């Protein structure tokens, strides 16, 4: 005998994933009720009660569409109606506790022993080398390869990640917990989501540290494979805070071929000797401009990336490879301004090919042992 229609509806609802939390709505306690009317000639009409996390949920339209489609696809269903409600404070507290693994208190999941998330801090010595563009493209390329990826725009003063990823809304707030927007499969949070357009952020060091801490602990990131942090240029407060809050994080240095930029990038990478972080490698951006005849115009000189890699390797006593050389490409710049990184907008362009290769090398690396519990007991 076929299962009762109400049971089949609930089973179908278990396939509907909340677009922000990325878990089935049945697991999140969002399905309030399932009512099946008396069947007619074409089948029964089903009414599903769904409780949103917050009244102004920006993804309510997506939820209604997905629930309706899942129910109406069942045999014996003539139509479906979704009645929206809002979770009570008690339900939201239970949801926060469930999402945080049994505790309602915020913690930085990537700093916990046993975390399998690879954390890469994208650093540069000076501004204007394309660090944010590299970060956005690496994130989207990693997500396109099927990984769960998050980006923290840690450049509080010079945030640009929201524009480059096409994010135009704030995170959804569930009391003290934030659900980050998702763009091109990447979860992202930035101070730029909370600041009116054109308004500068004028903060001192302690406030910068607290903002980064909240981005890491108060945001529900879920089970990430990779977390990228777009650091501000230089070796200031944020770089130190990242080393303190995320002891297992690793550094990717971005530079241009120019000698002056390379010298400053070396200093940014050398901070790892004091913070005991590992430098994964160097990305050289704006390496050359491809000419119509196939020749290369080295606008900013050459060899900067190789010099930074060699210098950091000598200073750290470890191999620091040059991960890739990204050419100057107007398409890359235009894609970032349009909010669709070049690895998606023009995947066969020279810059996109290099960035995708760098992303795959980062995604394939094993998580380091720093900060992990090894299960070894002294005797």
Secondary structure, DSSP 4 states (H G I P E B T S, - for coil): -PPPHHHHHHHHHTTPBPTTT-SBTTTTT-EEEEEEPPPBTTBEEEEEEEEESSTT-TTHHHHHHHHHHHHHTSTTEEEEEEEEEE--HHHHHHHHHHHTTS--S---GGGSTT---EEEEEE-SSTTS-HHHHHHHHHHHHHHTT--EEEEE--SSS--HHHHHT--SPPEEETTEEE-EEETTEEEEEGGGTS-TTPPP---HHHHHHHHHHHHHTEE--S-SEEEEEPPSSSSHHHHHHHHH-TT-EEEEEEES-HHHHHHHHHHHHTHHHHT-EEEEEEEEEEEEE-TTS-EE-TT-S-HHHHHHHHHHHHHTS--EEEEEEEE-HHHHHHHHHTS-HHHHTTTSHHHHHHHHHHHHHHHSPPPSTT--------
